[in-house]
Structure formats: C-alpha cells, structure tokens
Amino acid sequence: MIVVRDVFRVKFGKAKEATDLWKKAVAMLNKSGYGGGTTRILTDLAGPPYYTLVLETSYESVSKWEEAGKEVRKNAEWKSIYQQIVPLTEEGRREILAVVE
C-alpha cells in the first residue's frame, strides 16, 4: 500500500476558496473511483509555511496510482475544477510513501 500526499501552498487570503474547490474536486474524484482507498484533505494549523493544503490518497500500488492519474486526466469535470484551483496556488510538491505494516 502507498500514500500519495500532494502538498500545496495556497496564496494568501485564498485558503477558504481553495479548500472549497478541493472539497468539490475530492467529491467528484471519489465518485469517479479515483484513489484506491481513503482520500483526505488536510490543512495546516500552524508552522511555516502558512496556507498549506494537502490532498492525501491511498492506493494498493504505484501502478494503481498511475492508472488512476491517467483516468482522471480524461475527466472534463476534473479539468474544469483544477483550472480554478491553479490560480489560487503558489507552489506544490508530491510525496509518495510506502505504508509499513
């Protein structure tokens, strides 16, 4: 099992708007089957940098994550929401972690 964490730094004053859009995106992604298990949105409470939003998803394997990514990029609704998220975002990075059981 792997956990993928997409970590975004949101522009100052845009956290609520970005969070609302990510909630909409996650609902759409879950409905379409994106993610092999849990999908969560996390936001910072303190510490640098402020205005951090994390999209955390789990998958059975890296190949399942790759398959999910290919499928979501075909989704017109995802593309529309993502285009609204991009201008609210300063930067981002991805962490792919193995779950130790």
VENTAQUI-V932043 format. One record per backbone hydrogen bond with DSSP energy under -0.5 kcal/mol. CO is the residue of the C=O (numbers start at 1). NH is the residue of the N-H. Records with the same first field share a line. If there is no record, write none. Layout:
CO->NH, NH
This chain:
1->99
2->59
3->5, 97
4->6, 57
5->7, 95
6->8, 55
7->93
8->10, 53
9->90, 91
11->14
14->18
15->19
16->20
17->21
18->22
19->23
20->24
21->25
22->26
23->27
24->28
25->29
26->30
27->31
28->32
29->33, 34
30->33
38->58
40->56
42->54
51->10
52->44
53->8
54->42, 56
55->6, 57
56->40
57->4
58->36, 37
59->2
61->65
62->66
63->67
64->68
65->69
66->70
67->71
68->72
69->73
71->74
72->75
74->76
75->79
76->80
77->81
78->82
79->83
80->84
81->84, 85
82->86
83->87
85->88
86->89
88->11
91->9
93->7
95->5, 97
97->3
98->100
99->101
